Amino acid sequence: MEKTKMNPAFLRPGNAARYLGVSARTVRSWQTKGLLPFSRVSKRCVLIAVSDLDAFAAKCRVVAIGE
């Protein structure tokens, strides 16, 4: 059987942090402040849509002068 690499539509906060290149604490802070949408699946399970991460990153992107 051939293994295929999955591209998940949702990530847990730790993986979302790695995806954005920030700490998990930063992701939790953004969630608390209402800056980053998330879904609470259960008491201990939070999921963040990759599409929301991409949109958030695009919105926060800073372009250096000369780019």
N, C-alpha and C positions, 0 to 999 in steps of 0.2 A: 504494500500500500504506500502511495506517495504522500509525503507530508507537505502540506501547503502552509505558508505563513499567513496567519489571519491578520486582517487590518481591522481592529475593533472600532465600533462606532462610539463606544463609551469607555472611559477610563476611570479608575479609582483615583482619589486625590494624590497619592504618592506618584503614580504613573503620570498623571496630568502634570505634576510639578516637573518631572524629568522631561516630559514632552516640551514644556515651555522653557526649561533651563532655569528654574527657580526652586526654592525650597518648598517642602510640603506646608510649612508654617505660613509662607506667603500665600499659597493657594487657599488655605483655610481663612486667612485674613480677608482675601478678596471675596470669598463666599459670605463671610460674616457681614461685610460692608455692602453686600448686594451687587458687587461689580461683576461677579462670575456666576452665571446660572448653573444650577446643579439639581439633581433628583435624589431624594432620600428614599431608597428602595426599602430599607428596614431601619431599625434603630441604629444599627452599626454599619450599614452599607450605603455609601454615597457614591453616585456616579455622575460624571461630567461628560457631556457630548463633545467629541473631537471637533465637530463643526463649531461649537460654542468656543472652544479653545482657539481655533483658527481665527474666528471673528474677533475675539478679545485681543489676540496678539496683533492682528491687523489694525485694530482701533488704537492700540497703545504704541504702535511702531513710531519711532523717532528717526527722521532722515537727517543725516549729517549734511552740512553745507557742502556743495560740490558734487553730490550724488545725482 
